[in-house]
């Protein structure tokens, strides 16, 4: 595997690009182990991002879905919800107070 020791200090965008590159590698070790290692680092970095940032990443990077499939609808709704978290929370709270 190439020297990816700097993956831990890479930006989210860099990690996404690196994982995509590794997933297409002809080297089976890079493709499987490299992708899994970068995925672990990416997952750890994503867990500390605010909802709005995760929603924006979904809008920006989840583009390879079947447009006619349910995955696309789920990602669309999740992205909208995450991008508008504060307004959803306010609406939900108001609905719970005044049914």
N, CA, C and O atoms as a GROMACS GRO file, in nm:
protein
  396
    1UNK      N    1   0.085  -0.118   0.000
    1UNK     CA    2   0.000   0.000   0.000
    1UNK      C    3   0.089   0.123   0.000
    1UNK      O    4   0.196   0.123   0.062
    2UNK      N    5   0.046   0.228  -0.068
    2UNK     CA    6   0.122   0.352  -0.071
    2UNK      C    7   0.131   0.408   0.070
    2UNK      O    8   0.059   0.364   0.160
    3UNK      N    9   0.219   0.504   0.087
    3UNK     CA   10   0.235   0.565   0.220
    3UNK      C   11   0.117   0.657   0.248
    3UNK      O   12   0.113   0.771   0.200
    4UNK      N   13   0.021   0.608   0.324
    4UNK     CA   14  -0.098   0.686   0.359
    4UNK      C   15  -0.100   0.720   0.507
    4UNK      O   16  -0.206   0.736   0.567
    5UNK      N   17   0.020   0.728   0.567
    5UNK     CA   18   0.028   0.760   0.709
    5UNK      C   19  -0.033   0.896   0.737
    5UNK      O   20  -0.081   0.920   0.848
    6UNK      N   21  -0.032   0.985   0.639
    6UNK     CA   22  -0.087   1.118   0.659
    6UNK      C   23  -0.239   1.119   0.652
    6UNK      O   24  -0.300   1.225   0.665
    7UNK      N   25  -0.302   1.004   0.631
    7UNK     CA   26  -0.448   0.998   0.621
    7UNK      C   27  -0.514   1.050   0.748
    7UNK      O   28  -0.622   1.109   0.742
    8UNK      N   29  -0.451   1.030   0.862
    8UNK     CA   30  -0.511   1.075   0.988
    8UNK      C   31  -0.516   1.227   1.000
    8UNK      O   32  -0.595   1.280   1.078
    9UNK      N   33  -0.433   1.297   0.923
    9UNK     CA   34  -0.434   1.443   0.928
    9UNK      C   35  -0.497   1.504   0.804
    9UNK      O   36  -0.502   1.626   0.790
   10UNK      N   37  -0.545   1.420   0.713
   10UNK     CA   38  -0.605   1.466   0.588
   10UNK      C   39  -0.742   1.528   0.613
   10UNK      O   40  -0.809   1.497   0.712
   11UNK      N   41  -0.784   1.616   0.522
   11UNK     CA   42  -0.917   1.674   0.530
   11UNK      C   43  -1.021   1.567   0.500
   11UNK      O   44  -0.988   1.461   0.447
   12UNK      N   45  -1.146   1.595   0.532
   12UNK     CA   46  -1.256   1.503   0.500
   12UNK      C   47  -1.259   1.480   0.350
   12UNK      O   48  -1.272   1.366   0.304
   13UNK      N   49  -1.246   1.587   0.272
   13UNK     CA   50  -1.247   1.575   0.126
   13UNK      C   51  -1.132   1.486   0.079
   13UNK      O   52  -1.150   1.404  -0.011
   14UNK      N   53  -1.016   1.503   0.139
   14UNK     CA   54  -0.900   1.421   0.104
   14UNK      C   55  -0.923   1.274   0.134
   14UNK      O   56  -0.887   1.187   0.055
   15UNK      N   57  -0.983   1.247   0.250
   15UNK     CA   58  -1.013   1.108   0.288
   15UNK      C   59  -1.114   1.045   0.192
   15UNK      O   60  -1.101   0.928   0.156
   16UNK      N   61  -1.214   1.122   0.152
   16UNK     CA   62  -1.314   1.071   0.057
   16UNK      C   63  -1.245   1.036  -0.075
   16UNK      O   64  -1.270   0.930  -0.132
   17UNK      N   65  -1.160   1.125  -0.123
   17UNK     CA   66  -1.087   1.099  -0.247
   17UNK      C   67  -0.995   0.979  -0.236
   17UNK      O   68  -0.987   0.898  -0.328
   18UNK      N   69  -0.925   0.969  -0.123
   18UNK     CA   70  -0.834   0.856  -0.102
   18UNK      C   71  -0.910   0.724  -0.097
   18UNK      O   72  -0.867   0.626  -0.157
   19UNK      N   73  -1.022   0.722  -0.027
   19UNK     CA   74  -1.100   0.598  -0.020
   19UNK      C   75  -1.151   0.558  -0.158
   19UNK      O   76  -1.150   0.440  -0.193
   20UNK      N   77  -1.196   0.656  -0.237
   20UNK     CA   78  -1.241   0.625  -0.374
   20UNK      C   79  -1.127   0.568  -0.458
   20UNK      O   80  -1.145   0.471  -0.530
   21UNK      N   81  -1.010   0.630  -0.447
   21UNK     CA   82  -0.893   0.583  -0.522
   21UNK      C   83  -0.856   0.441  -0.482
   21UNK      O   84  -0.832   0.356  -0.567
   22UNK      N   85  -0.851   0.416  -0.351
   22UNK     CA   86  -0.814   0.283  -0.304
   22UNK      C   87  -0.918   0.178  -0.344
   22UNK      O   88  -0.882   0.064  -0.373
   23UNK      N   89  -1.045   0.215  -0.346
   23UNK     CA   90  -1.149   0.119  -0.381
   23UNK      C   91  -1.140   0.075  -0.526
   23UNK      O   92  -1.197  -0.028  -0.563
   24UNK      N   93  -1.068   0.150  -0.609
   24UNK     CA   94  -1.051   0.116  -0.750
   24UNK      C   95  -0.914   0.055  -0.779
   24UNK      O   96  -0.882   0.025  -0.894
   25UNK      N   97  -0.831   0.038  -0.676
   25UNK     CA   98  -0.696  -0.014  -0.694
   25UNK      C   99  -0.697  -0.155  -0.751
   25UNK      O  100  -0.785  -0.236  -0.720
   26UNK      N  101  -0.598  -0.184  -0.834
   26UNK     CA  102  -0.581  -0.320  -0.887
   26UNK      C  103  -0.517  -0.412  -0.784
   26UNK      O  104  -0.525  -0.534  -0.794
   27UNK      N  105  -0.454  -0.352  -0.685
   27UNK     CA  106  -0.390  -0.429  -0.578
   27UNK      C  107  -0.499  -0.468  -0.478
   27UNK      O  108  -0.558  -0.381  -0.414
   28UNK      N  109  -0.525  -0.600  -0.463
   28UNK     CA  110  -0.634  -0.642  -0.373
   28UNK      C  111  -0.612  -0.599  -0.228
   28UNK      O  112  -0.709  -0.571  -0.158
   29UNK      N  113  -0.488  -0.594  -0.182
   29UNK     CA  114  -0.460  -0.552  -0.046
   29UNK      C  115  -0.499  -0.406  -0.028
   29UNK      O  116  -0.566  -0.370   0.070
   30UNK      N  117  -0.457  -0.320  -0.121
   30UNK     CA  118  -0.496  -0.179  -0.115
   30UNK      C  119  -0.646  -0.162  -0.122
   30UNK      O  120  -0.706  -0.085  -0.047
   31UNK      N  121  -0.707  -0.237  -0.215
   31UNK     CA  122  -0.851  -0.222  -0.237
   31UNK      C  123  -0.930  -0.260  -0.112
   31UNK      O  124  -1.025  -0.190  -0.076
   32UNK      N  125  -0.893  -0.367  -0.045
   32UNK     CA  126  -0.970  -0.412   0.071
   32UNK      C  127  -0.919  -0.349   0.201
   32UNK      O  128  -0.993  -0.277   0.269
   33UNK      N  129  -0.794  -0.376   0.235
   33UNK     CA  130  -0.740  -0.329   0.363
   33UNK      C  131  -0.725  -0.176   0.364
   33UNK      O  132  -0.762  -0.111   0.462
   34UNK      N  133  -0.672  -0.121   0.256
   34UNK     CA  134  -0.656   0.025   0.249
   34UNK      C  135  -0.788   0.097   0.260
   34UNK      O  136  -0.801   0.195   0.334
   35UNK      N  137  -0.887   0.048   0.186
   35UNK     CA  138  -1.020   0.109   0.190
   35UNK      C  139  -1.080   0.101   0.329
   35UNK      O  140  -1.138   0.198   0.377
   36UNK      N  141  -1.066  -0.014   0.394
   36UNK     CA  142  -1.121  -0.029   0.530
   36UNK      C  143  -1.051   0.061   0.631
   36UNK      O  144  -1.116   0.117   0.719
   37UNK      N  145  -0.919   0.076   0.618
   37UNK     CA  146  -0.846   0.163   0.710
   37UNK      C  147  -0.890   0.309   0.694
   37UNK      O  148  -0.917   0.378   0.792
   38UNK      N  149  -0.897   0.354   0.570
   38UNK     CA  150  -0.939   0.492   0.545
   38UNK      C  151  -1.084   0.511   0.588
   38UNK      O  152  -1.120   0.616   0.641
   39UNK      N  153  -1.168   0.411   0.564
   39UNK     CA  154  -1.308   0.419   0.606
   39UNK      C  155  -1.318   0.437   0.758
   39UNK      O  156  -1.403   0.513   0.805
   40UNK      N  157  -1.234   0.368   0.833
   40UNK     CA  158  -1.235   0.382   0.978
   40UNK      C  159  -1.197   0.522   1.022
   40UNK      O  160  -1.259   0.579   1.112
   41UNK      N  161  -1.095   0.579   0.958
   41UNK     CA  162  -1.053   0.716   0.990
   41UNK      C  163  -1.164   0.814   0.952
   41UNK      O  164  -1.197   0.905   1.028
   42UNK      N  165  -1.222   0.794   0.833
   42UNK     CA  166  -1.330   0.881   0.787
   42UNK      C  167  -1.450   0.874   0.882
   42UNK      O  168  -1.508   0.977   0.917
   43UNK      N  169  -1.486   0.754   0.923
   43UNK     CA  170  -1.600   0.738   1.014
   43UNK      C  171  -1.576   0.813   1.145
   43UNK      O  172  -1.665   0.881   1.196
   44UNK      N  173  -1.456   0.800   1.199
   44UNK     CA  174  -1.424   0.870   1.324
   44UNK      C  175  -1.434   1.020   1.307
   44UNK      O  176  -1.482   1.090   1.396
   45UNK      N  177  -1.388   1.071   1.193
   45UNK     CA  178  -1.393   1.215   1.168
   45UNK      C  179  -1.536   1.263   1.146
   45UNK      O  180  -1.572   1.372   1.188
   46UNK      N  181  -1.620   1.180   1.079
   46UNK     CA  182  -1.758   1.219   1.053
   46UNK      C  183  -1.842   1.223   1.180
   46UNK      O  184  -1.935   1.303   1.190
   47UNK      N  185  -1.810   1.138   1.277
   47UNK     CA  186  -1.891   1.134   1.399
   47UNK      C  187  -1.884   1.262   1.480
   47UNK      O  188  -1.974   1.289   1.560
   48UNK      N  189  -1.781   1.342   1.461
   48UNK     CA  190  -1.769   1.467   1.538
   48UNK      C  191  -1.819   1.588   1.461
   48UNK      O  192  -1.820   1.699   1.514
   49UNK      N  193  -1.861   1.569   1.337
   49UNK     CA  194  -1.914   1.680   1.258
   49UNK      C  195  -2.058   1.712   1.299
   49UNK      O  196  -2.131   1.623   1.341
   50UNK      N  197  -2.098   1.838   1.287
   50UNK     CA  198  -2.238   1.872   1.314
   50UNK      C  199  -2.328   1.814   1.204
   50UNK      O  200  -2.282   1.785   1.094
   51UNK      N  201  -2.456   1.797   1.236
   51UNK     CA  202  -2.553   1.740   1.143
   51UNK      C  203  -2.552   1.812   1.008
   51UNK      O  204  -2.559   1.748   0.903
   52UNK      N  205  -2.545   1.945   1.011
   52UNK     CA  206  -2.549   2.022   0.888
   52UNK      C  207  -2.433   1.985   0.796
   52UNK      O  208  -2.450   1.977   0.674
   53UNK      N  209  -2.314   1.963   0.853
   53UNK     CA  210  -2.197   1.928   0.773
   53UNK      C  211  -2.212   1.788   0.712
   53UNK      O  212  -2.174   1.766   0.598
   54UNK      N  213  -2.268   1.695   0.788
   54UNK     CA  214  -2.293   1.560   0.736
   54UNK      C  215  -2.396   1.566   0.624
   54UNK      O  216  -2.381   1.500   0.522
   55UNK      N  217  -2.501   1.645   0.644
   55UNK     CA  218  -2.602   1.662   0.539
   55UNK      C  219  -2.542   1.718   0.412
   55UNK      O  220  -2.575   1.674   0.302
   56UNK      N  221  -2.453   1.816   0.426
   56UNK     CA  222  -2.390   1.875   0.308
   56UNK      C  223  -2.300   1.774   0.238
   56UNK      O  224  -2.295   1.771   0.116
   57UNK      N  225  -2.229   1.691   0.314
   57UNK     CA  226  -2.145   1.586   0.254
   57UNK      C  227  -2.231   1.487   0.176
   57UNK      O  228  -2.190   1.440   0.070
   58UNK      N  229  -2.349   1.456   0.228
   58UNK     CA  230  -2.439   1.365   0.156
   58UNK      C  231  -2.480   1.427   0.024
   58UNK      O  232  -2.481   1.360  -0.080
   59UNK      N  233  -2.514   1.554   0.026
   59UNK     CA  234  -2.555   1.623  -0.097
   59UNK      C  235  -2.438   1.628  -0.195
   59UNK      O  236  -2.456   1.605  -0.315
   60UNK      N  237  -2.318   1.656  -0.145
   60UNK     CA  238  -2.202   1.674  -0.231
   60UNK      C  239  -2.144   1.544  -0.285
   60UNK      O  240  -2.090   1.542  -0.396
   61UNK      N  241  -2.154   1.434  -0.209
   61UNK     CA  242  -2.077   1.314  -0.244
   61UNK      C  243  -2.158   1.188  -0.272
   61UNK      O  244  -2.104   1.094  -0.329
   62UNK      N  245  -2.282   1.183  -0.234
   62UNK     CA  246  -2.359   1.061  -0.256
   62UNK      C  247  -2.435   1.079  -0.388
   62UNK      O  248  -2.553   1.115  -0.391
   63UNK      N  249  -2.363   1.053  -0.496
   63UNK     CA  250  -2.420   1.078  -0.629
   63UNK      C  251  -2.432   0.952  -0.714
   63UNK      O  252  -2.489   0.957  -0.823
   64UNK      N  253  -2.379   0.841  -0.666
   64UNK     CA  254  -2.378   0.720  -0.746
   64UNK      C  255  -2.497   0.629  -0.718
   64UNK      O  256  -2.491   0.509  -0.745
   65UNK      N  257  -2.603   0.684  -0.663
   65UNK     CA  258  -2.720   0.603  -0.631
   65UNK      C  259  -2.813   0.592  -0.750
   65UNK      O  260  -2.816   0.681  -0.836
   66UNK      N  261  -2.888   0.486  -0.754
   66UNK     CA  262  -2.990   0.468  -0.856
   66UNK      C  263  -3.098   0.573  -0.832
   66UNK      O  264  -3.164   0.571  -0.728
   67UNK      N  265  -3.117   0.663  -0.927
   67UNK     CA  266  -3.214   0.771  -0.909
   67UNK      C  267  -3.357   0.720  -0.894
   67UNK      O  268  -3.442   0.791  -0.840
   68UNK      N  269  -3.384   0.600  -0.940
   68UNK     CA  270  -3.518   0.545  -0.928
   68UNK      C  271  -3.532   0.454  -0.806
   68UNK      O  272  -3.641   0.404  -0.779
   69UNK      N  273  -3.425   0.434  -0.734
   69UNK     CA  274  -3.428   0.343  -0.619
   69UNK      C  275  -3.463   0.414  -0.490
   69UNK      O  276  -3.456   0.536  -0.481
   70UNK      N  277  -3.501   0.336  -0.390
   70UNK     CA  278  -3.538   0.394  -0.260
   70UNK      C  279  -3.420   0.459  -0.190
   70UNK      O  280  -3.438   0.548  -0.107
   71UNK      N  281  -3.297   0.416  -0.222
   71UNK     CA  282  -3.179   0.475  -0.158
   71UNK      C  283  -3.172   0.624  -0.184
   71UNK      O  284  -3.137   0.703  -0.096
   72UNK      N  285  -3.206   0.662  -0.305
   72UNK     CA  286  -3.200   0.804  -0.343
   72UNK      C  287  -3.300   0.886  -0.260
   72UNK      O  288  -3.268   0.997  -0.217
   73UNK      N  289  -3.418   0.833  -0.240
   73UNK     CA  290  -3.520   0.904  -0.161
   73UNK      C  291  -3.475   0.916  -0.016
   73UNK      O  292  -3.489   1.021   0.046
   74UNK      N  293  -3.420   0.808   0.038
   74UNK     CA  294  -3.373   0.809   0.177
   74UNK      C  295  -3.262   0.911   0.196
   74UNK      O  296  -3.264   0.988   0.292
   75UNK      N  297  -3.166   0.914   0.104
   75UNK     CA  298  -3.056   1.010   0.113
   75UNK      C  299  -3.108   1.153   0.098
   75UNK      O  300  -3.061   1.243   0.168
   76UNK      N  301  -3.203   1.174   0.009
   76UNK     CA  302  -3.259   1.308  -0.010
   76UNK      C  303  -3.326   1.358   0.118
   76UNK      O  304  -3.303   1.471   0.160
   77UNK      N  305  -3.408   1.275   0.179
   77UNK     CA  306  -3.479   1.315   0.301
   77UNK      C  307  -3.381   1.335   0.417
   77UNK      O  308  -3.391   1.431   0.492
   78UNK      N  309  -3.285   1.243   0.430
   78UNK     CA  310  -3.186   1.255   0.538
   78UNK      C  311  -3.104   1.382   0.520
   78UNK      O  312  -3.077   1.452   0.617
   79UNK      N  313  -3.064   1.411   0.398
   79UNK     CA  314  -2.985   1.532   0.372
   79UNK      C  315  -3.064   1.657   0.406
   79UNK      O  316  -3.014   1.747   0.473
   80UNK      N  317  -3.188   1.662   0.361
   80UNK     CA  318  -3.272   1.778   0.391
   80UNK      C  319  -3.290   1.795   0.541
   80UNK      O  320  -3.283   1.906   0.593
   81UNK      N  321  -3.312   1.684   0.610
   81UNK     CA  322  -3.331   1.691   0.756
   81UNK      C  323  -3.204   1.739   0.824
   81UNK      O  324  -3.210   1.824   0.912
   82UNK      N  325  -3.090   1.683   0.784
   82UNK     CA  326  -2.964   1.721   0.847
   82UNK      C  327  -2.926   1.865   0.816
   82UNK      O  328  -2.871   1.935   0.901
   83UNK      N  329  -2.956   1.910   0.696
   83UNK     CA  330  -2.924   2.048   0.660
   83UNK      C  331  -3.014   2.148   0.730
   83UNK      O  332  -2.976   2.264   0.747
   84UNK      N  333  -3.131   2.106   0.771
   84UNK     CA  334  -3.228   2.194   0.837
   84UNK      C  335  -3.256   2.146   0.979
   84UNK      O  336  -3.370   2.157   1.026
   85UNK      N  337  -3.156   2.095   1.048
   85UNK     CA  338  -3.176   2.036   1.180
   85UNK      C  339  -3.244   2.131   1.276
   85UNK      O  340  -3.338   2.091   1.345
   86UNK      N  341  -3.201   2.255   1.282
   86UNK     CA  342  -3.258   2.346   1.381
   86UNK      C  343  -3.406   2.372   1.353
   86UNK      O  344  -3.485   2.378   1.447
   87UNK      N  345  -3.445   2.388   1.227
   87UNK     CA  346  -3.586   2.414   1.198
   87UNK      C  347  -3.670   2.290   1.223
   87UNK      O  348  -3.786   2.301   1.264
   88UNK      N  349  -3.615   2.172   1.198
   88UNK     CA  350  -3.688   2.048   1.224
   88UNK      C  351  -3.710   2.032   1.374
   88UNK      O  352  -3.818   1.994   1.418
   89UNK      N  353  -3.606   2.062   1.453
   89UNK     CA  354  -3.619   2.048   1.598
   89UNK      C  355  -3.724   2.145   1.652
   89UNK      O  356  -3.804   2.109   1.739
   90UNK      N  357  -3.725   2.266   1.601
   90UNK     CA  358  -3.824   2.364   1.646
   90UNK      C  359  -3.964   2.317   1.608
   90UNK      O  360  -4.055   2.322   1.691
   91UNK      N  361  -3.982   2.272   1.486
   91UNK     CA  362  -4.113   2.226   1.440
   91UNK      C  363  -4.160   2.107   1.523
   91UNK      O  364  -4.275   2.102   1.567
   92UNK      N  365  -4.069   2.011   1.545
   92UNK     CA  366  -4.104   1.892   1.622
   92UNK      C  367  -4.143   1.929   1.764
   92UNK      O  368  -4.239   1.875   1.819
   93UNK      N  369  -4.068   2.021   1.825
   93UNK     CA  370  -4.097   2.063   1.961
   93UNK      C  371  -4.234   2.131   1.966
   93UNK      O  372  -4.313   2.103   2.057
   94UNK      N  373  -4.262   2.219   1.871
   94UNK     CA  374  -4.391   2.288   1.868
   94UNK      C  375  -4.505   2.188   1.849
   94UNK      O  376  -4.610   2.201   1.911
   95UNK      N  377  -4.483   2.089   1.762
   95UNK     CA  378  -4.588   1.988   1.739
   95UNK      C  379  -4.614   1.908   1.865
   95UNK      O  380  -4.728   1.871   1.893
   96UNK      N  381  -4.508   1.881   1.942
   96UNK     CA  382  -4.526   1.804   2.065
   96UNK      C  383  -4.595   1.885   2.174
   96UNK      O  384  -4.668   1.830   2.256
   97UNK      N  385  -4.572   2.015   2.174
   97UNK     CA  386  -4.634   2.101   2.276
   97UNK      C  387  -4.779   2.128   2.239
   97UNK      O  388  -4.867   2.124   2.326
   98UNK      N  389  -4.805   2.155   2.112
   98UNK     CA  390  -4.940   2.189   2.066
   98UNK      C  391  -4.984   2.088   1.960
   98UNK      O  392  -4.976   2.118   1.841
   99UNK      N  393  -5.032   1.970   2.000
   99UNK     CA  394  -5.070   1.868   1.902
   99UNK      C  395  -5.188   1.910   1.817
   99UNK      O  396  -5.232   1.834   1.730
   0.00000   0.00000   0.00000
